[in-house]
Amino acid sequence: MNIRNGLYTGISIVATVVIAGFYFYSKGIDISNVEPANTENEPTCNIDRGDYLMREVYGGVPAALDIRSGEPAFMTKGTIEKGYGETNFAGHYSVVTWSCGGNCQESAIVDVKTGKVAHFKLISQYGISVCQNNRVITVNPPDKLEELEKIPRNVRTSYYEMRDDGQLSLLCEEK
């Protein structure tokens, strides 16, 4: 019975391919010279980090971590507490990153002045890049992707700005 089902499945796949070929041929659509998308020539993000510099970097004692039980960050409070500390992003934020398995990292951004979680669950596959005196955070930084033999299709480098209201705003993405 299994051989018969496999045979029927194989015949169905071949028939589908043949029918699709006839369809494209009858419509005059030439698929013989179709090339895959060229991602090397895609426009890149031209972020001038000089436009996002902070005038001051908070050097005081970090406020006590403030995670309320109703917030999603409550579930990872211990993890955030372990990594939370000095300012490492956008003048007065601490970015804390932990593994969520395989090529997966989650990050939380905590305001060092208030101890409140400004952003939770920033997901990356190949890490993030931040600077203490800059408002731009890079998810899956290009230098990390260059280390790979082959970059998976679904991985993009994303650039976000930490706005004055404590929210992240997507600046651009690139493959």
Backbone bond lengths (Angstrom), bond angles and torsions (degrees), N, CA, C in turn:
res aa  C-N    CA-C-N  psi(-1)  N-CA   C-N-CA  omega(-1)  CA-C   N-CA-C  phi
1 M - - - 1.443 - - 1.520 111.20 -
2 N 1.345 118.65 -41.81 1.456 121.99 -179.66 1.516 111.83 -65.04
3 I 1.347 117.31 -38.03 1.467 120.51 178.96 1.517 109.65 -65.00
4 R 1.323 116.17 -41.51 1.460 120.83 -179.47 1.540 110.09 -63.41
5 N 1.353 117.17 -44.01 1.474 120.57 178.56 1.522 110.75 -62.86
6 G 1.343 116.69 -40.46 1.462 120.71 178.42 1.515 111.28 -63.83
7 L 1.340 116.34 -40.49 1.460 121.54 178.84 1.523 110.45 -63.32
8 Y 1.344 116.43 -46.06 1.460 120.29 178.54 1.535 111.21 -61.23
9 T 1.331 116.85 -40.53 1.464 120.69 179.03 1.524 110.33 -63.70
10 G 1.342 117.14 -44.56 1.466 121.13 179.31 1.517 111.51 -61.82
11 I 1.336 116.44 -44.20 1.467 120.68 178.90 1.530 110.14 -63.21
12 S 1.323 117.64 -39.83 1.466 121.54 179.46 1.526 111.13 -62.80
13 I 1.320 116.73 -41.11 1.472 120.23 -179.74 1.515 110.27 -66.11
14 V 1.339 117.19 -45.04 1.466 120.92 179.09 1.524 109.92 -61.70
15 A 1.310 117.26 -44.41 1.466 120.76 179.80 1.529 110.89 -61.39
16 T 1.314 117.45 -41.05 1.461 121.10 179.51 1.521 110.90 -62.34
17 V 1.319 117.05 -43.91 1.468 121.32 179.60 1.519 110.78 -63.74
18 V 1.337 116.84 -43.28 1.468 120.92 179.96 1.523 110.36 -64.33
19 I 1.315 117.53 -44.69 1.472 121.10 179.72 1.528 110.39 -63.16
20 A 1.330 117.01 -42.69 1.467 120.04 178.60 1.515 110.50 -62.23
21 G 1.333 117.02 -40.68 1.470 120.66 178.12 1.519 111.47 -61.30
22 F 1.347 116.72 -45.60 1.462 120.23 177.49 1.522 111.08 -61.97
23 Y 1.317 117.33 -38.97 1.463 121.16 -179.73 1.528 109.88 -61.21
24 F 1.324 116.83 -51.91 1.468 119.85 -179.03 1.528 111.05 -62.87
25 Y 1.355 116.80 -38.23 1.457 120.72 179.15 1.523 110.42 -64.48
26 S 1.341 117.15 -44.03 1.460 121.31 -178.29 1.523 112.09 -67.02
27 K 1.312 117.11 -27.43 1.468 121.12 179.11 1.521 111.71 -86.35
28 G 1.319 116.64 -4.76 1.461 119.80 -179.71 1.522 112.67 76.37
29 I 1.306 117.58 21.19 1.457 121.41 -179.93 1.518 108.64 -92.44
30 D 1.315 116.91 116.16 1.459 121.98 -179.52 1.525 108.97 -89.16
31 I 1.333 115.77 111.01 1.459 119.03 -179.66 1.526 112.15 -102.05
32 S 1.337 117.23 5.00 1.461 119.57 -177.11 1.528 112.10 -72.00
33 N 1.314 118.30 -24.86 1.465 119.98 -177.23 1.531 112.72 -111.28
34 V 1.313 117.15 19.19 1.448 120.25 178.72 1.520 108.37 -75.64
35 E 1.327 115.94 125.99 1.458 120.90 -179.69 1.517 109.43 -106.87
36 P 1.331 116.08 151.59 1.463 118.00 175.24 1.522 110.30 -64.03
37 A 1.312 115.53 156.67 1.464 119.79 179.42 1.525 110.00 -57.22
38 N 1.322 115.55 138.44 1.452 120.99 179.02 1.520 108.71 -92.72
39 T 1.310 116.15 101.00 1.461 120.05 -177.37 1.517 112.38 -81.89
40 E 1.347 117.26 -13.14 1.463 119.64 179.84 1.525 111.38 -67.81
41 N 1.329 116.81 -29.44 1.462 120.23 -177.50 1.516 113.47 -98.33
42 E 1.341 116.89 8.12 1.460 119.46 177.37 1.515 109.18 -64.26
43 P 1.324 117.44 144.41 1.462 118.40 177.21 1.523 110.39 -61.50
44 T 1.306 115.31 142.88 1.458 119.66 179.40 1.517 109.39 -103.32
45 C 1.304 114.52 162.66 1.455 120.42 177.39 1.529 107.97 -76.66
46 N 1.277 116.59 125.91 1.461 120.53 177.14 1.522 108.73 -106.09
47 I 1.324 114.58 76.91 1.462 120.72 -178.90 1.520 108.00 -87.22
48 D 1.307 116.50 121.61 1.466 120.85 173.18 1.519 106.72 -93.46
49 R 1.319 115.98 100.87 1.465 120.61 -176.75 1.527 112.06 -61.14
50 G 1.308 117.04 -20.01 1.459 120.66 176.81 1.523 112.61 -63.66
51 D 1.332 116.08 -23.65 1.467 120.76 178.05 1.527 112.32 -76.70
52 Y 1.331 117.62 -9.48 1.457 121.73 -173.66 1.534 112.75 -121.69
53 L 1.306 116.63 22.73 1.468 120.63 -179.49 1.521 111.66 -73.40
54 M 1.316 115.22 148.54 1.463 122.57 176.44 1.527 108.23 -97.43
55 R 1.308 117.11 139.75 1.467 120.86 178.23 1.523 111.42 -75.03
56 E 1.324 115.86 -34.60 1.464 120.46 -177.61 1.520 110.33 -129.81
57 V 1.327 114.93 148.69 1.452 121.84 174.25 1.522 106.81 -120.77
58 Y 1.337 115.56 124.98 1.459 121.12 -178.61 1.533 109.68 -66.10
59 G 1.303 116.12 125.39 1.456 121.14 -179.71 1.511 113.65 -115.86
60 G 1.327 116.19 8.17 1.469 120.17 -178.72 1.515 112.72 -77.83
61 V 1.292 114.39 -177.81 1.468 121.52 178.41 1.525 108.59 -70.80
62 P 1.350 117.61 131.49 1.463 119.58 178.14 1.526 111.46 -62.05
63 A 1.317 115.90 137.52 1.473 121.25 176.72 1.521 109.14 -66.25
64 A 1.318 116.14 157.66 1.467 120.73 176.93 1.530 108.97 -61.96
65 L 1.311 115.87 139.12 1.457 121.38 179.87 1.519 109.68 -60.69
66 D 1.335 116.23 129.26 1.458 122.37 -176.08 1.530 109.38 -116.39
67 I 1.319 115.71 92.70 1.466 120.61 177.54 1.519 107.64 -119.79
68 R 1.307 115.10 118.48 1.462 120.29 179.95 1.531 109.42 -86.57
69 S 1.330 116.74 150.75 1.468 120.97 -174.02 1.527 112.99 -63.07
70 G 1.320 118.70 -24.02 1.453 120.91 -179.52 1.509 114.09 -80.21
71 E 1.319 117.92 -12.65 1.458 121.15 -177.57 1.518 110.79 -85.69
72 P 1.354 117.88 150.34 1.464 120.19 179.93 1.532 112.20 -62.85
73 A 1.314 117.96 -26.31 1.464 120.80 -178.63 1.523 112.07 -67.03
74 F 1.322 117.61 -16.60 1.458 121.26 -178.83 1.527 111.49 -58.71
75 M 1.321 117.12 -34.36 1.451 121.69 -178.12 1.522 112.40 -65.03
76 T 1.311 118.52 -25.86 1.463 122.30 -178.56 1.518 111.12 -115.87
77 K 1.309 116.45 26.16 1.467 120.88 -176.71 1.529 111.67 -54.62
78 G 1.322 117.99 -45.83 1.459 121.18 -179.36 1.518 112.13 -60.98
79 T 1.321 116.58 -40.98 1.460 121.39 179.15 1.520 110.71 -65.35
80 I 1.320 116.77 -43.60 1.462 120.50 179.64 1.527 109.70 -66.13
81 E 1.318 117.11 -41.15 1.469 120.66 179.89 1.525 111.39 -59.55
82 K 1.327 117.43 -39.72 1.470 121.01 -178.89 1.529 112.15 -63.22
83 G 1.326 117.16 -35.98 1.464 119.90 -176.47 1.514 114.98 -97.53
84 Y 1.323 116.89 -14.75 1.461 121.98 -176.35 1.521 110.75 -70.51
85 G 1.322 114.98 138.75 1.467 118.00 178.84 1.517 111.47 -177.94
86 E 1.312 114.53 -127.11 1.463 120.71 -173.80 1.520 111.85 -67.49
87 T 1.320 113.93 160.42 1.459 121.63 178.00 1.539 109.75 -62.10
88 N 1.333 115.46 128.49 1.460 119.31 173.94 1.532 112.51 -133.40
89 F 1.345 116.18 5.99 1.464 119.54 -176.82 1.522 111.01 -154.69
90 A 1.310 116.05 136.89 1.466 124.82 169.45 1.530 115.09 50.16
91 G 1.309 116.91 38.29 1.454 120.58 171.91 1.509 117.36 84.77
92 H 1.344 117.74 -36.89 1.468 119.05 -179.45 1.529 113.29 -154.39
93 Y 1.319 116.39 33.32 1.468 120.80 178.19 1.521 110.26 -122.97
94 S 1.318 115.13 151.00 1.455 122.54 174.13 1.518 107.10 -117.02
95 V 1.327 116.35 121.48 1.463 120.64 177.38 1.520 107.84 -96.40
96 V 1.316 115.61 125.17 1.460 122.57 -179.69 1.525 107.38 -115.95
97 T 1.338 116.60 128.92 1.460 121.41 -177.15 1.518 109.79 -124.57
98 W 1.346 116.76 142.30 1.449 122.39 176.90 1.515 109.26 -143.52
99 S 1.316 116.28 162.51 1.459 121.85 -178.49 1.523 110.79 -79.41
100 C 1.321 115.05 141.12 1.464 120.33 172.25 1.531 109.29 -118.94
101 G 1.356 115.21 21.02 1.458 121.53 175.76 1.510 113.60 103.74
102 G 1.326 117.06 139.45 1.467 121.65 177.69 1.510 111.97 52.91
103 N 1.318 115.72 -135.31 1.466 120.95 175.89 1.525 109.14 -88.95
104 C 1.308 115.84 64.06 1.462 120.42 -178.86 1.519 109.32 -143.91
105 Q 1.305 115.49 126.58 1.454 121.55 173.61 1.515 108.23 -128.69
106 E 1.330 114.81 141.98 1.459 121.37 173.46 1.513 106.86 -113.05
107 S 1.316 115.70 148.20 1.457 120.02 177.87 1.519 109.90 -134.44
108 A 1.320 113.67 150.21 1.464 121.39 172.17 1.521 106.41 -122.41
109 I 1.308 115.96 145.93 1.462 121.51 177.21 1.520 107.08 -115.21
110 V 1.340 115.26 119.21 1.461 121.36 -175.21 1.522 109.33 -114.79
111 D 1.316 116.59 132.88 1.462 121.81 175.94 1.528 108.04 -74.57
112 V 1.327 116.66 115.86 1.463 121.84 -175.85 1.533 111.33 -67.46
113 K 1.319 117.34 -28.95 1.472 120.68 -179.36 1.522 112.16 -70.98
114 T 1.358 116.06 -37.92 1.466 120.02 -175.35 1.525 113.76 -108.49
115 G 1.319 117.61 -20.23 1.455 121.87 -176.70 1.520 113.61 81.68
116 K 1.332 117.97 1.04 1.467 121.96 -177.77 1.527 110.97 -85.07
117 V 1.323 114.82 144.60 1.461 120.96 177.37 1.528 107.87 -77.52
118 A 1.328 115.71 114.21 1.465 120.72 -179.45 1.526 110.94 -81.95
119 H 1.324 116.14 -36.04 1.460 120.02 179.82 1.519 108.35 -146.73
120 F 1.324 115.24 138.61 1.449 120.48 -177.41 1.521 110.01 -129.70
121 K 1.309 115.90 143.65 1.467 123.56 176.94 1.521 113.17 67.54
122 L 1.299 116.99 50.26 1.461 121.65 168.22 1.525 105.00 -81.28
123 I 1.331 117.41 115.13 1.461 122.60 -172.47 1.526 110.41 -99.45
124 S 1.324 115.35 136.29 1.469 121.02 174.72 1.524 108.15 -137.95
125 Q 1.328 115.17 159.55 1.457 120.14 174.90 1.523 110.67 -101.38
126 Y 1.328 117.18 -31.16 1.460 121.36 -175.37 1.529 111.97 -130.84
127 G 1.309 116.17 36.91 1.452 121.44 172.88 1.522 114.51 88.68
128 I 1.327 113.86 -177.74 1.463 121.59 178.31 1.517 108.16 -134.97
129 S 1.317 114.80 165.29 1.458 120.61 177.30 1.529 107.88 -133.06
130 V 1.331 115.46 128.25 1.461 121.11 179.16 1.521 109.27 -133.48
131 C 1.304 115.24 164.09 1.457 121.73 175.83 1.526 107.92 -137.31
132 Q 1.300 115.45 139.30 1.461 122.06 -175.57 1.526 113.01 -57.55
133 N 1.321 117.46 -36.32 1.459 120.21 -175.38 1.531 112.71 -110.71
134 N 1.340 117.10 27.55 1.457 120.12 -179.19 1.522 109.69 -137.57
135 R 1.348 115.92 145.45 1.471 121.39 -176.90 1.530 113.31 -90.55
136 V 1.345 118.18 1.64 1.467 120.83 -178.81 1.527 109.57 -95.21
137 I 1.323 115.03 130.32 1.465 121.64 173.58 1.530 106.73 -116.27
138 T 1.325 115.83 132.81 1.457 121.46 -178.28 1.523 109.06 -109.70
139 V 1.325 115.91 123.27 1.456 122.44 177.40 1.529 107.86 -98.11
140 N 1.328 117.01 129.72 1.465 123.39 -174.41 1.533 110.02 57.68
141 P 1.327 116.95 63.46 1.470 121.07 -175.46 1.529 112.87 -58.41
142 P 1.335 116.70 144.72 1.467 120.86 -178.54 1.528 113.50 -55.09
143 D 1.332 118.41 -37.87 1.468 119.30 -178.92 1.530 111.56 -64.67
144 K 1.331 117.69 -31.30 1.468 120.76 176.13 1.530 110.55 -72.59
145 L 1.345 116.99 -37.83 1.458 120.79 -179.13 1.522 111.43 -70.92
146 E 1.335 117.60 -30.82 1.461 121.25 178.96 1.523 111.65 -64.82
147 E 1.320 117.74 -22.28 1.461 122.01 179.04 1.530 112.09 -74.36
148 L 1.331 117.48 -15.84 1.466 121.49 -177.16 1.520 110.74 -83.80
149 E 1.331 116.48 146.71 1.465 120.32 174.53 1.524 109.83 -67.83
150 K 1.329 115.91 -41.89 1.463 121.50 -179.90 1.510 107.98 -141.25
151 I 1.310 116.95 130.81 1.459 121.58 179.97 1.531 108.57 -87.10
152 P 1.328 117.67 123.96 1.471 119.73 177.71 1.531 111.46 -57.90
153 R 1.325 115.85 146.50 1.473 121.28 -176.34 1.522 114.66 -56.25
154 N 1.313 116.58 -38.91 1.463 119.98 -172.86 1.528 113.36 -82.89
155 V 1.322 118.49 0.41 1.464 121.15 -177.56 1.521 110.28 -91.94
156 R 1.313 115.01 126.49 1.464 121.97 177.41 1.512 108.98 -127.35
157 T 1.315 114.86 150.99 1.456 120.21 171.14 1.522 106.81 -89.60
158 S 1.323 116.57 126.69 1.466 121.50 -179.00 1.517 109.15 -120.37
159 Y 1.324 114.92 139.69 1.461 121.76 179.12 1.523 108.34 -116.34
160 Y 1.328 115.87 125.14 1.456 121.74 179.66 1.524 109.18 -120.57
161 E 1.320 115.08 151.01 1.458 121.53 172.96 1.521 108.49 -109.80
162 M 1.336 115.57 135.03 1.464 120.16 171.79 1.523 105.72 -84.51
163 R 1.321 115.76 112.94 1.467 120.25 -178.06 1.517 110.81 -78.91
164 D 1.313 115.57 168.46 1.467 121.24 179.24 1.521 112.51 -61.74
165 D 1.345 117.36 -26.01 1.467 120.34 179.72 1.533 112.78 -84.73
166 G 1.341 117.35 6.51 1.462 121.24 177.32 1.522 114.55 82.80
167 Q 1.323 117.59 12.06 1.462 121.22 179.63 1.527 109.65 -107.19
168 L 1.331 115.86 149.17 1.449 120.76 175.48 1.518 109.69 -85.96
169 S 1.324 115.87 141.42 1.449 122.16 179.32 1.533 107.62 -129.58
170 L 1.338 117.11 124.57 1.449 121.33 -179.64 1.529 109.83 -66.84
171 L 1.328 115.65 124.96 1.464 120.87 176.53 1.521 110.29 -89.31
172 C 1.331 116.86 -48.62 1.463 121.16 176.78 1.525 109.95 -172.33
173 E 1.333 114.59 167.16 1.462 122.47 176.87 1.517 108.92 -131.92
174 E 1.325 115.08 150.53 1.459 119.29 175.42 1.509 109.37 -146.39
175 K 1.310 115.50 153.26 1.473 121.16 177.95 1.495 108.37 -88.22
